[in-house]
């Protein structure tokens, strides 16, 4: 994982472009967590959560050059988490897209049939991630990647890996 400078300032346009680039990756990693949960072993599930935490942490550490502040909460929801949805049909489409991309991979993950429970996990995860992180990202705070990862585990583990 890369180390980023706390409080880095970007222009609003650069911040939005960066968030757009991470949005697809975040939704794909949430889809992997929802599809495979912690069934693949080799720490894959934890790795996906670590990567999501790294991207959220990086965005969290950026302020806008103009006002040394943050964007409006809705901008984080729409741009960074725009690939996540509380609509089960959107979640199903994301999961199917993951299967298509996975099928083209050199080392694909095992095929899993997309079903209602998987789609429901995806919508629940997305909804809770948005509800939790949008208010956090919209204000200056001192969260680290490891604390964000812990929050993500608190959100995802009960949904993806219930006891």
FIPA-423520 format. One line per 2 residues: their letters; for each residue x, z, y of N, C-alpha, C. Coordinates in steps of 0.001 Angstrom, whole numbers. Layout:
<nodes>
a) X/Z/Y/X/Z/Y/X/Z/Y; ...
</nodes>
This chain:
<nodes>
xx) 849/0/-1170/0/0/0/899/0/1239; 526/-773/2215/1290/-856/3444/980/333/4340
xx) 1958/734/5139/1771/1795/6123/1505/1137/7466; 478/1596/8160/126/1036/9452/302/2082/10539
xx) 560/1613/11737/767/2496/12874/-581/3022/13350; -686/4345/13487/-1923/4973/13966/-2144/4598/15417
xx) -3378/4229/15748/-3727/3949/17130/-3280/2590/17627; -3056/1652/16728/-2658/315/17134/-3771/-304/17967
xx) -3405/-1037/19014/-4407/-1652/19883/-4400/-3166/19697; -5584/-3716/19515/-5765/-5158/19419/-6834/-5557/20421
xx) -6838/-6821/20767/-7939/-7300/21593/-9207/-7244/20748; -10341/-7239/21410/-11621/-7207/20710/-11723/-8383/19744
xx) -11324/-9560/20194/-11391/-10759/19353/-10491/-10632/18124; -9293/-10073/18309/-8378/-9893/17174/-8931/-8875/16182
xx) -9534/-7804/16697/-10118/-6792/15824/-11269/-7392/15012; -12114/-8164/15667/-13238/-8796/14969/-12728/-9766/13904
xx) -11709/-10539/14231/-11143/-11482/13269/-10557/-10738/12056; -9898/-9631/12314/-9333/-8823/11233/-10443/-8258/10354
xx) -11491/-7751/10979/-12607/-7208/10198/-13278/-8295/9363; -13429/-9475/9928/-14010/-10589/9175/-13171/-10915/7945
xx) -11851/-10840/8091/-10980/-11162/6958/-11083/-10111/5850; -11356/-8852/6203/-11479/-7791/5203/-12884/-7697/4611
xx) -13882/-8199/5302/-15270/-8058/4878/-15505/-8596/3462; -15040/-9808/3200/-15227/-10413/1876/-14501/-9598/808
xx) -13300/-9166/1111/-12519/-8398/137/-13213/-7079/-196; -13741/-6417/827/-14438/-5151/590/-15648/-5377/-305
xx) -16460/-6390/12/-17653/-6623/-814/-17272/-6996/-2246; -16199/-7751/-2422/-15769/-8122/-3779/-15275/-6914/-4563
xx) -14580/-6004/-3895/-14087/-4816/-4590/-15228/-3848/-4908; -16200/-3721/-4026/-17377/-2906/-4337/-18122/-3539/-5514
xx) -18184/-4865/-5545/-18825/-5558/-6669/-18084/-5274/-7975; -16763/-5279/-7941/-15993/-4968/-9151/-16277/-3551/-9622
xx) -16315/-2605/-8671/-16631/-1223/-9041/-18021/-1137/-9653; -18979/-1873/-9090/-20358/-1852/-9573/-20508/-2550/-10917
xx) -19738/-3610/-11122/-19840/-4391/-12347/-19126/-3718/-13516; -17915/-3259/-13276/-17089/-2752/-14373/-17000/-1238/-14433
xx) -17341/-588/-13320/-17195/858/-13227/-15766/1220/-13638; -15606/2236/-14446/-14255/2626/-14868/-14057/2307/-16346
xx) -14547/1126/-16780/-14508/780/-18204/-13280/-30/-18609; -12540/-555/-17644/-11430/-1438/-17994/-10127/-701/-18256
xx) -10050/544/-17855/-8815/1301/-18051/-7714/826/-17121; -6507/1254/-17386/-5321/880/-16607/-5467/1180/-15116
xx) -6353/2092/-14748/-6506/2494/-13356/-7087/1439/-12430; -7739/426/-12997/-8298/-663/-12172/-9318/-132/-11172
xx) -10257/691/-11636/-11304/1237/-10770/-10683/1989/-9589; -9745/2859/-9872/-9074/3612/-8806/-8282/2684/-7878
xx) -7710/1644/-8435/-6969/661/-7633/-7896/-52/-6653; -9080/-451/-7128/-10029/-1134/-6239/-10443/-207/-5105
xx) -10695/1066/-5426/-11074/2037/-4400/-9915/2257/-3431; -8689/2302/-3933/-7523/2456/-3063/-7400/1294/-2080
xx) -7655/95/-2561/-7574/-1063/-1667/-8667/-1030/-605; -9885/-684/-988/-10965/-554/2/-10573/500/1034
xx) -10065/1622/572/-9647/2699/1477/-8547/2227/2433; -7629/1430/1927/-6555/904/2783/-7091/13/3886
xx) -8035/-856/3545/-8609/-1758/4553/-9421/-984/5585; -10236/-27/5121/-11026/780/6058/-10103/1613/6932
xx) -9056/2174/6346/-8097/2970/7118/-7412/2134/8189; -7035/931/7838/-6384/44/8804/-7311/-231/9987
xx) -8555/-562/9713/-9530/-819/10781/-9777/460/11582; -9830/1592/10904/-10061/2871/11567/-8960/3185/12585
xx) -7760/2729/12317/-6625/3037/13178/-6503/2106/14382; -7370/1133/14492/-7285/165/15588/-8246/543/16707
xx) -7733/481/17918/-8578/601/19109/-8465/-709/19883; -9445/-958/20730/-9433/-2169/21549/-8485/-1986/22723
xx) -7691/-3011/23030/-6739/-2949/24138/-7422/-2676/25467; -8549/-3326/25685/-9200/-3284/26987/-9564/-1865/27411
xx) -10228/-1128/26540/-10691/208/26928/-10121/1321/26053; -9171/1004/25208/-8566/1952/24263/-9644/2661/23441
xx) -10740/1957/23201/-11854/2541/22476/-12190/1772/21217; -13323/2079/20705/-13806/1480/19470/-14959/534/19775
xx) -15345/-243/18778/-16494/-1132/18915/-17783/-329/18732; -18903/-968/18969/-20205/-337/18743/-20425/-219/17236
xx) -21135/830/16812/-21369/1023/15375/-21945/-209/14677; -22892/-872/15291/-23528/-2028/14657/-22533/-3159/14400
xx) -21487/-3252/15231/-20479/-4290/15018/-19677/-4016/13749; -19377/-2755/13480/-18686/-2427/12224/-19599/-2736/11031
xx) -20881/-2376/11168/-21830/-2632/10079/-21968/-4130/9812; -22129/-4902/10889/-22373/-6340/10742/-21136/-7126/10331
xx) -19985/-6746/10853/-18778/-7552/10637/-17981/-7052/9434; -17560/-5792/9456/-16708/-5283/8374/-17492/-5138/7064
xx) -18719/-4641/7172/-19516/-4401/5970/-20651/-5404/5831; -20532/-6535/6485/-21576/-7553/6448/-21816/-8140/5070
xx) -20832/-8036/4182/-20987/-8549/2823/-21728/-7592/1912; -21978/-6372/2401/-22726/-5390/1617/-24167/-5399/2099
xx) -25079/-5135/1211/-26489/-5217/1583/-27296/-4223/771; -28407/-3776/1345/-29305/-2920/582/-30401/-3740/-94
xx) -30242/-5069/-53/-31179/-5964/-723/-30632/-6292/-2113; -31411/-6028/-3120/-30953/-6195/-4503/-30652/-7658/-4834
xx) -31355/-8601/-4195/-31101/-10025/-4447/-29760/-10453/-3848; -29415/-9900/-2680/-28095/-10162/-2088/-26992/-9611/-2988
xx) -27214/-8408/-3498/-26230/-7798/-4396/-26041/-8645/-5647; -27133/-9132/-6186/-27063/-9992/-7375/-26260/-11258/-7083
xx) -26456/-11839/-5915/-25711/-13051/-5530/-24217/-12752/-5408; -23881/-11603/-4842/-22467/-11216/-4713/-21850/-11029/-6097
xx) -22579/-10390/-6999/-22072/-10177/-8355/-21881/-11503/-9095; -22804/-12437/-8931/-22653/-13759/-9554/-21449/-14499/-8960
xx) -21249/-14382/-7653/-20087/-15015/-7007/-18792/-14425/-7553; -18785/-13119/-7800/-17613/-12470/-8388/-17339/-13044/-9771
xx) -18383/-13266/-10570/-18193/-13850/-11908/-17607/-15255/-11823; -18082/-16048/-10878/-17563/-17412/-10715/-16092/-17367/-10338
xx) -15765/-16521/-9358/-14365/-16392/-8932/-13509/-15864/-10080; -14019/-14873/-10794/-13309/-14276/-11912/-13044/-15298/-13010
xx) -13990/-16199/-13249/-13841/-17207/-14291/-12717/-18192/-14008; -12340/-18326/-12741/-11273/-19241/-12349/-9908/-18555/-12329
xx) -9900/-17249/-12535/-8670/-16467/-12466/-7775/-16746/-13682; -6488/-16581/-13487/-5524/-16742/-14579/-5706/-15618/-15604
xx) -5945/-14407/-15118/-6183/-13250/-15984/-7561/-12671/-15672; -8625/-13326/-16127/-9967/-12866/-15752/-10340/-11537/-16403
xx) -11215/-10821/-15713/-11803/-9619/-16287/-12844/-10063/-17315; -13228/-9179/-18231/-14234/-9564/-19227/-15554/-9962/-18555
xx) -16238/-10921/-19170/-17530/-11363/-18647/-18554/-10251/-18834; -19327/-9992/-17807/-20439/-9047/-17874/-21672/-9746/-17340
xx) -22731/-9681/-18075/-23992/-10257/-17629/-24532/-9421/-16477; -24851/-10081/-15372/-25415/-9373/-14227/-26830/-8946/-14591
xx) -27101/-7657/-14446/-28428/-7142/-14749/-28939/-6293/-13589; -30151/-5824/-13737/-30795/-5043/-12681/-29996/-3786/-12348
xx) -29517/-3060/-13349/-28779/-1811/-13113/-27491/-2055/-12338; -26813/-3131/-12663/-25578/-3491/-11959/-25890/-3808/-10491
xx) -26932/-4595/-10279/-27336/-4952/-8919/-27775/-3716/-8142; -28465/-2813/-8814/-28901/-1567/-8172/-27693/-721/-7787
xx) -26701/-632/-8658/-25468/109/-8322/-24817/-489/-7083; -24764/-1823/-7040/-24147/-2521/-5911/-24872/-2196/-4598
xx) -26209/-2218/-4621/-26955/-1930/-3392/-26791/-471/-2974; -26805/440/-3930/-26627/1864/-3611/-25241/2130/-3036
xx) -24222/1544/-3654/-22854/1719/-3157/-22723/1169/-1745; -23217/-43/-1534/-23128/-669/-220/-23834/136/845
xx) -25038/586/545/-25824/1363/1503/-25094/2647/1891; -24572/3368/917/-23886/4631/1200/-22560/4417/1925
xx) -21846/3356/1593/-20592/3066/2301/-20884/2781/3763; -21884/1969/4028/-22245/1652/5409/-22688/2911/6149
xx) -23590/3685/5545/-24087/4903/6183/-22976/5905/6466; -21989/5960/5599/-20904/6929/5747/-19845/6470/6735
xx) -19396/5216/6596/-18225/4796/7353/-18499/4198/8726; -19659/3639/8967/-19932/3072/10292/-19814/4139/11385
xx) -20448/5317/11225/-20288/6335/12278/-18844/6819/12427; -18124/6855/11325/-16726/7295/11372/-15870/6275/12132
xx) -16037/4997/11812/-15224/3949/12430/-15500/3804/13922; -16698/4141/14359/-17091/3932/15750/-16532/4990/16706
xx) -15876/6003/16185/-15277/7042/17030/-13811/7229/16639; -13042/7730/17574/-11642/8035/17258/-11625/9254/16347
xx) -10814/9189/15295/-10718/10287/14336/-9344/10261/13698; -9071/11228/12879/-7753/11352/12252/-7801/11162/10740
xx) -8769/10424/10247/-8842/10207/8800/-7668/9372/8314; -7132/9749/7185/-6047/9003/6555/-6610/8155/5425
xx) -5797/7251/4916/-6226/6423/3787/-6577/7298/2584; -5831/8369/2358/-6120/9231/1206/-7438/9986/1392
xx) -7765/10393/2617/-9056/11065/2824/-10202/10065/2715; -9986/8830/3166/-11004/7786/3020/-11205/7463/1540
xx) -10122/7430/792/-10221/7187/-647/-11026/8294/-1324; -10799/9531/-922/-11553/10651/-1494/-13046/10514/-1175
xx) -13368/10113/53/-14770/9909/437/-15377/8781/-406; -14619/7696/-589/-15110/6586/-1411/-15380/7026/-2847
xx) -14489/7833/-3396/-14723/8348/-4752/-15985/9207/-4779; -16190/10028/-3732/-17401/10851/-3661/-18660/9991/-3629
xx) -18569/8820/-3003/-19710/7904/-2917/-19886/7131/-4226; -18818/6516/-4709/-18911/5571/-5824/-18988/6218/-7203
xx) -18273/7293/-7406/-18208/7895/-8746/-19585/8306/-9307; -20432/8985/-8528/-21739/9358/-9099/-22622/8141/-9434
xx) -22414/7031/-8729/-23220/5832/-8968/-22636/5013/-10117; -21333/4806/-10092/-20685/3918/-11067/-20293/4627/-12351
xx) -20021/5894/-12286/-19557/6626/-13462/-20298/7943/-13627; -21628/7895/-13744/-22357/9161/-13896/-21979/9845/-15200
x) -21984/11117/-15171/-21594/11918/-16374/-22606/11759/-17463
</nodes>
